[in-house]
Amino acid sequence: MITSADNKTLKLVRRLASARQRDKLGLFVCEGEDLVESARAAGIEPVDLLVAGESVEPELLAEVSTLAHPPRAIGIFRRGDLPRGTRPRALALWHVADPGNVGTLFRAADAFGAGIALSPSCADPTGPKALRASMGSLFRVPATEFDSVAGRRIALVARGGTPLWDVDLSGEIVFLLGAEREGLPEDVSFDERASIPQAGGESLNVAMAGAVALYERSRR
């Protein structure tokens, strides 16, 4: 039973709150039994597991948690154990900086059998907010670099593109999604622009747009 805040594992959990430390150590933290169980169901075991009342005093676990309501379990995982690779359909995210959107896009990809490709400057999918938004999908969805996915590249733009319903989505497809405000820069190559027709409102949130695009691809 861990009874001191100076315990090395608790110190590691604190360090891993920093994206820089996650990059340096290749580790990340999952808070909550649901996320830990999602990892295990995907065949990914924690390198260390802290359970309140079993391996650590509950007050100490609460102190290192980022959640408003402290979890019963916190697991430390290796980034290298996460699934890597591509699928015939994918979302390629360009500078999507909001961790909630990145996590939600992993969840959408999981729902529709897609992969994820991330550019530099995207939010860290192993950060606490992205992990929670993914609802465990991070452990099931293969991810790779932005330019590593094959297939016809469809740039999703707020307006001015071919209506998505009229775009040929057969074969391997990559939907390109830009940053929430700036969109896709001119130097990002693509084969076609597509827009999701709307009855009102300015534009869809990037996570909503990605989910709609994957649904349209899956229903064809």
C-alpha positions as CSV (number, residue, x, y, z in Angstrom):
1,M,0.0,0.0,0.0
2,I,1.4,3.4,-1.1
3,T,1.2,5.8,1.9
4,S,3.5,8.6,0.8
5,A,3.1,11.3,-1.7
6,D,6.8,10.9,-2.5
7,N,6.2,7.5,-3.9
8,K,8.0,7.2,-7.3
9,T,4.8,6.0,-9.2
10,L,2.8,8.9,-7.9
11,K,5.5,11.2,-8.9
12,L,5.5,9.6,-12.4
13,V,1.7,10.2,-12.7
14,R,2.3,13.9,-11.9
15,R,5.0,14.1,-14.5
16,L,2.8,12.6,-17.2
17,A,0.3,15.4,-16.9
18,S,2.8,17.2,-19.1
19,A,2.7,16.6,-22.9
20,R,6.5,17.1,-23.0
21,Q,7.0,14.4,-20.4
22,R,4.7,12.0,-22.3
23,D,6.7,12.6,-25.4
24,K,10.0,12.1,-23.5
25,L,9.0,9.0,-21.6
26,G,6.7,7.4,-24.1
27,L,4.1,6.8,-21.4
28,F,0.6,8.2,-20.6
29,V,-2.0,7.9,-17.9
30,C,-5.5,6.6,-18.0
31,E,-7.9,7.7,-15.2
32,G,-10.9,5.5,-14.3
33,E,-11.8,1.9,-14.4
34,D,-13.7,2.2,-17.7
35,L,-10.6,3.4,-19.6
36,V,-8.3,0.8,-18.0
37,E,-10.8,-2.0,-18.8
38,S,-11.1,-0.7,-22.4
39,A,-7.3,-1.0,-22.8
40,R,-7.3,-4.5,-21.3
41,A,-10.2,-5.6,-23.6
42,A,-8.0,-4.5,-26.5
43,G,-5.1,-6.6,-25.2
44,I,-3.1,-3.6,-23.8
45,E,-1.9,-4.0,-20.2
46,P,-0.8,-1.1,-18.0
47,V,2.9,-1.0,-16.9
48,D,1.6,0.1,-13.5
49,L,-1.9,0.2,-12.0
50,L,-2.9,2.2,-8.9
51,V,-6.2,1.2,-7.2
52,A,-7.6,3.3,-4.4
53,G,-7.8,1.3,-1.2
54,E,-5.8,-1.6,-2.6
55,S,-2.4,-0.4,-3.8
56,V,-2.6,3.3,-2.8
57,E,-4.4,5.4,-0.2
58,P,-7.5,7.0,-1.8
59,E,-6.5,10.5,-0.7
60,L,-3.1,10.2,-2.5
61,L,-4.7,8.9,-5.7
62,A,-7.1,11.8,-5.6
63,E,-4.2,14.3,-5.3
64,V,-2.7,13.2,-8.6
65,S,-6.0,12.9,-10.5
66,T,-7.1,15.6,-13.0
67,L,-10.7,14.7,-12.6
68,A,-13.3,16.6,-10.5
69,H,-14.4,13.3,-9.0
70,P,-11.3,11.2,-8.2
71,P,-11.2,7.8,-10.0
72,R,-10.8,4.5,-8.2
73,A,-8.0,3.4,-10.6
74,I,-5.2,5.1,-12.6
75,G,-3.2,3.1,-15.1
76,I,0.1,4.0,-16.7
77,F,0.5,2.8,-20.3
78,R,3.1,2.7,-23.0
79,R,2.4,4.8,-26.2
80,G,4.2,2.1,-28.1
81,D,1.5,-0.4,-27.2
82,L,-1.2,1.6,-29.0
83,P,-2.4,0.3,-32.4
84,R,-0.5,1.6,-35.4
85,G,-1.2,1.4,-39.1
86,T,-3.9,2.3,-41.6
87,R,-7.3,1.2,-42.8
88,P,-9.1,1.6,-46.2
89,R,-11.0,4.6,-44.8
90,A,-9.3,7.2,-42.6
91,L,-9.6,10.7,-41.1
92,A,-6.4,12.8,-41.5
93,L,-6.3,15.6,-39.0
94,W,-4.4,18.8,-39.8
95,H,-3.5,20.9,-36.7
96,V,-6.7,19.9,-34.9
97,A,-5.7,21.4,-31.5
98,D,-8.7,20.8,-29.4
99,P,-8.2,17.6,-27.4
100,G,-12.0,17.0,-27.1
101,N,-12.3,17.1,-30.9
102,V,-9.4,14.7,-31.4
103,G,-10.8,12.2,-28.9
104,T,-14.2,12.4,-30.4
105,L,-12.8,11.8,-33.9
106,F,-11.1,8.7,-32.6
107,R,-14.5,7.6,-31.2
108,A,-16.1,8.2,-34.6
109,A,-13.3,6.3,-36.4
110,D,-13.9,3.4,-34.0
111,A,-17.6,3.4,-34.7
112,F,-17.2,3.3,-38.5
113,G,-14.1,1.1,-38.8
114,A,-11.7,3.9,-39.8
115,G,-8.1,4.8,-39.0
116,I,-6.7,8.2,-37.9
117,A,-3.7,10.1,-39.2
118,L,-2.3,13.0,-37.2
119,S,-0.2,16.0,-38.3
120,P,2.2,17.7,-36.0
121,S,0.5,20.3,-33.8
122,C,-2.6,18.1,-33.3
123,A,-3.7,17.7,-29.7
124,D,-2.0,14.8,-28.0
125,P,-4.5,11.9,-28.2
126,T,-3.0,10.4,-25.0
127,G,-3.7,13.6,-23.0
128,P,-6.4,13.4,-20.3
129,K,-9.1,15.3,-22.2
130,A,-8.6,13.5,-25.5
131,L,-8.6,10.1,-23.7
132,R,-11.8,10.8,-22.0
133,A,-13.5,12.1,-25.2
134,S,-12.3,8.9,-27.0
135,M,-14.2,6.7,-24.5
136,G,-11.5,4.1,-24.9
137,S,-11.4,4.2,-28.7
138,L,-7.7,5.2,-28.6
139,F,-6.9,1.5,-27.7
140,R,-8.8,0.2,-30.8
141,V,-8.2,2.6,-33.6
142,P,-4.9,2.4,-35.6
143,A,-3.1,5.8,-35.9
144,T,-0.3,7.0,-38.1
145,E,1.3,10.2,-39.5
146,F,-0.7,12.6,-41.6
147,D,1.0,11.8,-44.9
148,S,1.2,8.0,-44.3
149,V,-2.3,7.1,-45.4
150,A,-3.1,5.9,-48.9
151,G,-6.3,6.6,-50.8
152,R,-8.2,9.3,-52.6
153,R,-7.9,12.4,-50.5
154,I,-11.2,14.3,-49.9
155,A,-10.8,17.7,-48.3
156,L,-13.8,18.5,-46.1
157,V,-14.4,22.3,-46.3
158,A,-17.2,24.4,-44.7
159,R,-18.5,25.6,-48.1
160,G,-17.6,25.7,-51.8
161,G,-16.9,22.0,-52.2
162,T,-18.9,19.3,-54.0
163,P,-21.9,18.2,-51.9
164,L,-20.6,15.2,-50.0
165,W,-23.6,13.1,-51.2
166,D,-22.4,13.6,-54.8
167,V,-18.8,12.6,-54.2
168,D,-17.6,9.2,-55.3
169,L,-16.5,7.5,-52.1
170,S,-15.6,4.1,-53.4
171,G,-12.3,2.4,-52.7
172,E,-9.8,3.7,-50.2
173,I,-10.8,7.2,-48.9
174,V,-9.0,9.7,-46.7
175,F,-11.1,12.6,-45.4
176,L,-8.9,15.6,-44.6
177,L,-10.0,17.8,-41.7
178,G,-8.4,21.1,-41.0
179,A,-7.9,23.1,-37.8
180,E,-11.1,24.4,-36.2
181,R,-10.6,28.0,-37.3
182,E,-8.0,28.1,-40.1
183,G,-9.1,25.0,-42.0
184,L,-6.7,23.3,-44.4
185,P,-3.7,25.4,-45.8
186,E,-3.2,25.7,-49.5
187,D,-0.1,23.5,-49.5
188,V,-1.9,20.4,-48.3
189,S,-2.6,18.3,-51.3
190,F,-6.0,16.7,-52.0
191,D,-7.9,15.2,-54.9
192,E,-11.3,16.8,-54.3
193,R,-13.1,19.3,-52.1
194,A,-16.3,18.3,-50.4
195,S,-18.8,20.1,-48.3
196,I,-21.6,18.9,-46.1
197,P,-24.9,20.7,-47.1
198,Q,-26.6,22.4,-44.1
199,A,-30.0,23.9,-43.7
200,G,-28.6,26.5,-41.3
201,G,-25.8,27.5,-39.0
202,E,-22.3,28.7,-39.9
203,S,-20.5,25.4,-40.1
204,L,-20.2,22.0,-38.4
205,N,-17.8,21.4,-35.6
206,V,-14.7,19.4,-36.9
207,A,-15.6,16.3,-34.9
208,M,-19.2,16.4,-36.2
209,A,-18.0,16.9,-39.8
210,G,-15.7,13.9,-39.5
211,A,-18.4,11.7,-38.1
212,V,-20.9,12.7,-40.8
213,A,-18.3,12.0,-43.5
214,L,-17.5,8.5,-42.1
215,Y,-21.2,7.7,-41.8
216,E,-21.8,8.7,-45.4
217,R,-18.9,6.5,-46.5
218,S,-20.1,3.5,-44.5
219,R,-23.7,3.7,-45.8
220,R,-22.7,3.5,-49.5
